[in-house]
Amino acid sequence: MRNLAGLYEKGDGVAKDAAEALRWRRAAKAPASPPGSTPIEAKSALVLAKDLSGHSDYVVAVSFSPDGKRLASGSYDSTIILWETASGNLIRKFEPGVGKVYAVAFSPDGKVLASSHTDGDIKLWDVESGRLLQSLKADTYAVYLLAFTPDGALLAGQSAFTINLWEVATGKVARSLKGISTPISFSAMAMSPGGKQIVSGDNDGSVRIWDVAEGRQLQELEAHITPVRAVAFSPDGEMLASASGDKTVKLWSLGSIMAAGR
């Protein structure tokens, strides 16, 4: 079954057919089929709603609009595609011309799309017209993660050694979160639901909590023994999660952390 999937994927001896390749790959993972059935008839626990094709290289970033009606995807082919989720139709393709796309994010009102690129550029796009609104840049390092504050006033971007907060209206850097005496090597970032804190993961295994309004570090947690790969706030903002290459996921009580730091 895996061999058949590979043949259909590559087009070796059969017509190249991505859908057929996917069916055979799923059939290879499925339990044995009853007598008389074929592998293609095997049931899958996953239901593919849409198959969106339009990029020519790795797709590394996706973001739904707040109303869920649109999806933005960013690729190493240096393009961003805006899709209609209901139909799967391509609405428009943005071609910034500034290198690979690393991250995409919608503003809370869904009117602005932010994208980050290889050379450290961040582009802000008007979603309806596709027009470039402005370009933001703070340093020469690529920005790997983007997050708007809930009011849409600030955009946070995490690069290797800095988390910058840009004023969306002016394009100016409002605050920079970074090490004071020694550089912090950032590896993950998340914005709190209320927009008051940012949590960062570091390559030294630390998790840090930052005050967005003042740009200062509130707490540092000795969380993991290897680089932190992902961080997240719970929807109510009361819990933090951190994940690492040390094969652990840790949950933290934000209230307890902040109380301990007073």
C-alpha positions as CSV (number, residue, x, y, z in Angstrom):
1,M,0.0,0.0,0.0
2,R,2.9,2.4,0.9
3,N,4.5,1.5,-2.4
4,L,1.3,2.3,-4.3
5,A,1.1,5.6,-2.5
6,G,4.6,6.4,-3.6
7,L,3.9,5.5,-7.2
8,Y,0.8,7.8,-7.4
9,E,2.7,10.6,-5.6
10,K,5.6,10.5,-8.0
11,G,3.8,9.4,-11.1
12,D,6.0,6.4,-11.6
13,G,4.1,4.1,-14.0
14,V,0.8,5.6,-13.2
15,A,-0.8,9.0,-13.5
16,K,0.4,11.4,-10.8
17,D,-2.6,11.7,-8.5
18,A,-2.2,13.3,-5.0
19,A,-5.7,12.3,-3.9
20,E,-5.1,8.7,-4.9
21,A,-1.7,8.7,-3.1
22,L,-3.3,10.0,0.0
23,R,-6.0,7.3,0.0
24,W,-3.4,4.5,-0.3
25,R,-1.2,6.1,2.4
26,R,-4.2,6.2,4.8
27,A,-5.2,2.6,3.8
28,A,-1.7,1.5,4.8
29,K,-2.3,2.9,8.3
30,A,-5.9,1.6,8.7
31,P,-6.9,-1.7,10.3
32,A,-7.2,-4.7,8.1
33,S,-10.2,-4.5,5.8
34,P,-12.9,-7.1,5.9
35,P,-13.0,-9.8,3.1
36,G,-14.3,-8.5,-0.2
37,S,-13.4,-4.8,0.5
38,T,-10.5,-2.9,-1.1
39,P,-7.9,-0.7,0.7
40,I,-9.5,2.4,-0.8
41,E,-12.7,1.6,1.0
42,A,-11.0,1.5,4.4
43,K,-12.4,4.0,6.9
44,S,-10.3,7.0,8.1
45,A,-10.7,8.9,11.3
46,L,-9.7,12.0,9.4
47,V,-12.0,13.8,7.0
48,L,-10.3,16.0,4.5
49,A,-12.5,19.1,3.9
50,K,-10.3,20.8,1.3
51,D,-7.0,20.3,-0.5
52,L,-5.6,23.8,-1.2
53,S,-2.8,23.8,-3.9
54,G,-1.1,26.9,-5.0
55,H,2.4,27.1,-3.5
56,S,5.5,25.8,-5.2
57,D,7.6,25.2,-2.1
58,Y,7.3,24.4,1.6
59,V,4.3,26.0,3.3
60,V,5.4,26.9,6.8
61,A,2.7,29.3,8.1
62,V,-1.1,29.4,8.2
63,S,-3.5,31.7,10.0
64,F,-7.3,31.8,10.0
65,S,-9.1,35.2,9.9
66,P,-11.0,35.9,13.1
67,D,-14.3,35.1,11.5
68,G,-12.9,31.8,10.1
69,K,-14.0,32.7,6.5
70,R,-10.5,33.1,5.2
71,L,-7.1,31.4,5.6
72,A,-3.7,32.9,4.9
73,S,-0.7,30.6,4.0
74,G,2.9,31.6,3.8
75,S,5.6,29.7,1.9
76,Y,9.3,29.4,1.2
77,D,8.3,30.2,-2.4
78,S,8.1,33.9,-1.2
79,T,4.4,34.2,-1.6
80,I,1.3,34.5,0.7
81,I,-2.0,33.1,-0.5
82,L,-5.4,34.2,0.8
83,W,-8.0,31.4,0.6
84,E,-11.8,31.2,1.0
85,T,-12.3,28.5,3.6
86,A,-15.8,27.5,2.5
87,S,-15.0,26.9,-1.1
88,G,-11.2,26.4,-1.0
89,N,-10.9,29.1,-3.8
90,L,-7.8,31.2,-4.0
91,I,-8.8,34.8,-3.4
92,R,-5.4,36.4,-4.1
93,K,-1.7,35.9,-4.0
94,F,0.6,38.3,-2.3
95,E,4.1,38.5,-3.8
96,P,6.3,40.6,-1.5
97,G,9.6,39.8,-3.3
98,V,11.7,39.8,-0.1
99,G,12.5,36.2,0.4
100,K,10.9,33.3,2.2
101,V,7.8,33.8,4.3
102,Y,8.2,32.6,7.9
103,A,4.9,33.7,9.6
104,V,1.5,35.2,8.9
105,A,-1.1,36.7,11.3
106,F,-4.5,38.4,11.0
107,S,-5.3,41.5,13.0
108,P,-8.1,41.0,15.5
109,D,-10.6,42.8,13.1
110,G,-9.4,40.7,10.2
111,K,-8.7,43.8,8.1
112,V,-4.9,43.6,8.1
113,L,-2.6,40.6,7.4
114,A,1.0,40.7,8.7
115,S,3.7,38.6,7.1
116,S,7.4,38.1,8.1
117,H,10.3,37.4,5.8
118,T,13.9,36.1,5.6
119,D,15.6,39.4,5.8
120,G,13.7,40.7,8.8
121,D,11.0,42.6,6.9
122,I,7.4,42.5,8.2
123,K,4.7,43.5,5.7
124,L,1.3,44.7,6.6
125,W,-1.4,44.1,3.9
126,D,-4.9,45.3,3.4
127,V,-6.9,42.1,3.3
128,E,-9.7,43.4,1.0
129,S,-7.6,45.1,-1.6
130,G,-4.3,43.3,-1.3
131,R,-2.5,46.6,-1.1
132,L,0.7,46.9,0.9
133,L,0.0,49.2,3.8
134,Q,3.6,49.5,5.2
135,S,6.8,47.7,5.9
136,L,8.3,47.3,9.4
137,K,11.8,46.5,10.3
138,A,13.8,46.6,13.5
139,D,16.9,44.5,12.9
140,T,18.5,42.2,10.3
141,Y,17.3,39.0,11.9
142,A,14.3,37.1,10.5
143,V,11.1,37.2,12.5
144,Y,9.7,33.7,13.1
145,L,6.5,34.4,15.0
146,L,3.9,37.2,14.9
147,A,1.1,38.1,17.3
148,F,-1.3,41.1,17.5
149,T,-2.5,42.5,20.8
150,P,-6.3,42.0,21.1
151,D,-7.0,45.7,20.4
152,G,-4.8,45.5,17.2
153,A,-2.7,48.4,18.3
154,L,0.6,46.5,18.6
155,L,2.2,43.7,16.6
156,A,4.8,41.5,18.3
157,G,7.5,39.8,16.3
158,Q,10.0,37.2,17.7
159,S,13.4,37.1,16.1
160,A,16.5,35.3,17.3
161,F,17.5,37.8,20.0
162,T,14.6,40.3,20.3
163,I,10.8,40.4,20.6
164,N,9.8,43.8,19.1
165,L,6.5,45.5,19.6
166,W,5.5,47.7,16.7
167,E,2.8,50.4,16.7
168,V,0.6,49.3,13.8
169,A,-0.6,52.8,13.2
170,T,2.8,54.4,12.9
171,G,5.1,51.5,12.1
172,K,7.4,52.5,14.9
173,V,9.0,50.1,17.4
174,A,7.2,50.9,20.7
175,R,9.2,48.5,22.9
176,S,11.9,45.8,22.5
177,L,12.0,42.8,24.8
178,K,15.6,41.5,25.1
179,G,18.4,40.7,27.5
180,I,19.9,43.6,29.3
181,S,23.4,42.4,30.0
182,T,23.6,39.3,27.9
183,P,21.6,38.3,24.8
184,I,18.5,36.1,25.2
185,S,18.2,33.5,22.4
186,F,14.5,33.3,21.8
187,S,12.9,30.1,20.4
188,A,9.1,30.6,21.0
189,M,6.6,33.3,21.8
190,A,2.9,33.7,22.7
191,M,0.6,36.6,23.5
192,S,-1.8,36.4,26.4
193,P,-5.5,36.6,25.6
194,G,-5.8,40.0,27.3
195,G,-2.7,41.3,25.6
196,K,-1.0,42.3,28.9
197,Q,1.8,39.7,28.9
198,I,4.0,37.9,26.4
199,V,5.5,34.6,27.3
200,S,8.8,33.6,25.6
201,G,10.6,30.3,25.3
202,D,14.4,30.4,25.2
203,N,17.1,28.1,23.8
204,D,18.6,27.7,27.3
205,G,15.3,26.1,28.4
206,S,14.0,29.1,30.2
207,V,10.5,30.5,30.0
208,R,10.1,34.3,30.6
209,I,7.0,36.4,31.2
210,W,7.1,40.0,29.9
211,D,4.9,43.1,30.6
212,V,3.7,44.4,27.2
213,A,2.9,47.9,28.4
214,E,6.3,48.5,30.0
215,G,8.4,46.1,28.0
216,R,10.1,44.6,31.1
217,Q,10.6,41.1,32.2
218,L,8.3,40.0,35.1
219,Q,9.5,36.5,35.7
220,E,12.0,33.9,34.5
221,L,11.3,30.2,35.0
222,E,13.9,27.5,34.9
223,A,11.5,25.3,32.9
224,H,13.4,22.8,30.8
225,I,16.9,21.4,30.2
226,T,16.8,21.8,26.4
227,P,15.5,24.6,24.1
228,V,11.8,25.5,24.5
229,R,10.0,24.8,21.3
230,A,6.5,26.1,22.0
231,V,4.6,28.1,24.5
232,A,0.9,28.9,24.9
233,F,-1.6,30.6,27.2
234,S,-4.9,29.0,28.1
235,P,-8.0,30.8,26.7
236,D,-8.7,32.4,30.2
237,G,-5.1,33.5,30.5
238,E,-4.6,31.7,33.8
239,M,-2.3,28.9,32.7
240,L,0.9,28.7,30.6
241,A,2.1,25.6,28.8
242,S,5.7,25.1,27.6
243,A,7.1,22.3,25.5
244,S,10.7,21.3,24.9
245,G,13.1,18.9,23.3
246,D,13.5,17.3,26.7
247,K,10.3,15.4,25.8
248,T,8.2,17.2,28.5
249,V,5.2,19.6,28.5
250,K,4.8,21.7,31.6
251,L,1.8,23.6,32.8
252,W,2.2,26.7,35.0
253,S,-0.3,28.7,37.0
254,L,0.2,32.3,36.0
255,G,-1.4,33.6,39.2
256,S,1.0,31.6,41.4
257,I,4.0,32.7,39.3
258,M,3.1,36.4,39.5
259,A,2.4,36.1,43.3
260,A,5.8,34.4,43.9
261,G,7.5,37.3,42.1
262,R,6.0,40.0,44.3
